[in-house]
């Protein structure tokens, strides 16, 4: 009887020490759920999801609140496709005439079908950012805030860190290259400050390559070596690296959340995604290099 009691004690997961306590919120990665959740609620219900209130229907740390993770995965796949297209288009900058043609066509399509652009980009982006900020508010940027069921502590921390980098870059990029934005306010400013950033200008479809190059390298003035211009160009490079990691890691974990992979194949998917990440990073950096002034004769 004593031996049986000892065996039972050893096999009891409740008595095994854990490196980090499990949190009550929804970030289990979905590995403890079998298949897809058939009850995927509409986006309007997402704000009512309590990420920090346990509801132990599935017996894991996520408390049964896999709704937020599923919508993060779904919108992440949509935004990932848009990001992939953006990286490829920017790589066409190695051939300025071709980039002008492709950028002009894509801008014309977006202008002709504004509802399509809103539904494809802005709605998924709004959902993804809203849910991501809620998760970030809960876990912040602390390392090892919970015992992740998918991947490791470093992967989960890097996913949140790259999300913060991308959100900051996207805010800056839209504010300085789109209407209305900081450049318009600067050009309308009184006195000597008026038009200080006109060297960068707004994105112009008629001269797409030149305007993108100026936004990336001539944000402050026309001198490429100016520290402010170098800082902005490095921000673009950092955003490319962060976007690639956020995409490939999000695909690997999102596929598991949505039940597209099994427990046996998730490690293989992660390796495939990381291999694809190096290729995407090379494409993104080629697109960054293409817009350096003087690269093309």
SVG drawing of the C-alpha trace seen along z (x, -y; Angstrom):
<svg xmlns="http://www.w3.org/2000/svg" viewBox="-21 -83 48 85">
<polyline fill="none" stroke="black" stroke-width="0.4" points="0.0,0.0 2.8,-2.4 4.4,-1.8 1.1,-2.5 0.7,-5.7 4.2,-6.8 3.5,-6.0 0.3,-8.0 2.1,-10.9 4.8,-10.9 2.3,-10.7 0.1,-13.5 0.7,-16.7 -0.6,-18.8 2.5,-18.0 5.1,-18.5 7.0,-21.8 6.5,-24.3 9.1,-26.8 6.5,-29.5 2.9,-29.7 0.2,-29.5 -1.7,-32.7 -5.4,-32.9 -5.6,-34.6 -5.9,-33.2 -2.5,-32.6 -2.2,-28.8 -1.5,-28.5 -4.3,-26.1 -2.3,-22.8 -4.6,-21.5 -7.7,-22.0 -8.8,-19.4 -9.5,-20.7 -11.2,-24.0 -13.7,-25.7 -17.1,-25.5 -18.5,-28.4 -16.4,-31.3 -18.3,-34.3 -18.6,-37.5 -16.0,-40.2 -18.4,-42.5 -18.2,-40.0 -14.5,-40.2 -14.5,-43.2 -16.6,-41.2 -14.0,-38.5 -12.5,-38.5 -8.9,-37.5 -8.0,-37.4 -11.1,-35.6 -10.7,-31.8 -13.5,-29.6 -12.1,-26.1 -14.2,-24.4 -11.2,-22.9 -9.0,-22.4 -6.1,-24.5 -4.6,-27.9 -6.5,-29.7 -9.7,-29.1 -11.6,-28.2 -11.2,-31.7 -9.8,-30.7 -12.0,-33.2 -9.4,-36.0 -6.6,-33.7 -8.6,-32.5 -9.5,-36.0 -5.8,-37.0 -4.8,-34.0 -7.5,-34.6 -6.7,-38.4 -3.0,-37.7 -3.2,-35.4 -5.0,-38.1 -2.5,-40.8 0.4,-38.4 -0.7,-38.0 -0.8,-41.8 2.6,-42.1 4.0,-39.5 2.7,-41.4 4.2,-44.7 7.6,-43.0 7.5,-41.7 6.4,-45.1 9.2,-46.9 11.7,-44.4 10.7,-45.6 12.5,-48.8 15.6,-47.2 14.1,-48.1 12.7,-51.7 10.6,-51.8 9.0,-48.4 8.3,-49.6 6.6,-52.8 4.4,-50.6 3.4,-48.1 2.9,-50.8 0.8,-52.9 -1.4,-49.9 -1.9,-48.9 -2.7,-52.5 -5.1,-52.8 -6.8,-49.6 -7.1,-50.7 -8.6,-54.0 -11.1,-52.3 -12.2,-49.8 -12.0,-51.6 -14.4,-49.2 -12.2,-46.3 -9.2,-47.9 -11.1,-48.7 -12.4,-45.2 -9.1,-43.5 -6.7,-45.7 -8.3,-48.1 -10.9,-45.9 -8.5,-43.0 -5.9,-45.5 -8.3,-47.1 -9.3,-43.7 -5.7,-42.5 -4.4,-45.6 -7.3,-45.8 -6.9,-42.2 -3.1,-42.5 -3.2,-45.6 -5.4,-43.7 -3.0,-40.9 -0.1,-43.3 -1.9,-45.2 -2.2,-41.9 1.3,-40.5 3.2,-43.7 6.8,-43.0 7.8,-40.8 9.7,-37.7 8.3,-34.3 4.9,-35.7 3.4,-32.2 4.3,-28.7 3.5,-28.8 1.8,-25.7 3.1,-26.6 6.8,-27.4 8.9,-28.8 9.2,-31.9 11.5,-33.6 9.1,-33.1 6.2,-34.5 8.2,-37.5 9.6,-38.3 6.1,-38.1 4.9,-40.8 8.1,-42.9 7.9,-42.8 4.2,-43.8 5.2,-47.0 7.8,-47.8 5.4,-47.3 2.7,-49.4 5.1,-52.2 6.5,-52.1 3.1,-51.8 1.9,-54.9 5.0,-56.8 4.8,-55.7 1.1,-56.5 1.6,-59.9 4.5,-60.9 3.5,-59.5 -0.3,-59.7 -2.9,-62.4 -3.7,-63.8 -0.4,-63.5 2.4,-65.2 3.9,-66.5 0.8,-68.4 0.7,-70.0 4.4,-70.9 3.9,-72.5 1.1,-74.6 3.1,-75.8 3.9,-79.5 7.3,-81.0 10.6,-79.2 9.2,-75.8 7.0,-75.8 7.9,-73.1 10.9,-71.9 10.2,-68.3 9.2,-69.0 12.3,-67.0 10.5,-63.9 7.0,-64.8 4.0,-62.6 3.7,-59.4 3.0,-60.3 1.8,-57.5 3.1,-59.5 6.6,-59.3 6.4,-56.3 10.0,-55.3 11.3,-58.8 8.8,-59.6 9.4,-56.3 13.2,-56.8 12.8,-60.4 10.5,-59.2 13.1,-56.5 16.3,-58.6 15.4,-62.3 12.9,-62.6 14.5,-65.6 16.4,-67.2 18.1,-66.4 21.3,-65.2 21.3,-61.4 24.1,-61.4 22.1,-63.5 21.7,-61.6 17.9,-62.1 17.7,-60.7 19.9,-57.7 17.8,-57.1 14.6,-56.9 16.2,-54.6 17.3,-52.3 13.8,-52.4 12.6,-51.0 15.1,-48.2 14.2,-47.3 10.5,-47.2 11.3,-44.8 13.0,-42.4 10.3,-42.7 7.5,-42.2 9.2,-39.1 9.6,-37.5 6.0,-38.4 4.7,-36.9 6.5,-33.6 6.0,-33.0 2.4,-34.0 1.8,-31.6 3.3,-28.7 1.3,-29.5 -1.8,-30.5 -2.0,-27.3 -2.0,-25.4 -4.6,-27.7 -6.9,-27.1 -6.3,-23.3 -4.5,-23.1 -1.6,-21.1 -1.2,-18.3 1.1,-18.1 3.5,-16.0 3.8,-18.3 3.9,-21.7 7.7,-21.5 8.2,-20.7 5.9,-23.7 8.0,-26.0 11.2,-24.9 9.6,-25.5 8.3,-28.9 11.8,-29.9 13.3,-28.8 10.8,-30.9 11.6,-33.8 15.2,-34.0 14.0,-34.2 11.4,-36.9 14.1,-38.8 16.3,-38.7 13.5,-40.0 12.7,-42.8 16.3,-43.9 16.6,-43.9 13.6,-46.3 15.3,-48.4 18.6,-48.6 16.9,-49.4 15.8,-52.8 19.2,-54.0 20.0,-57.2 22.6,-56.6 22.0,-52.9 20.7,-53.3 22.4,-55.3"/>
</svg>
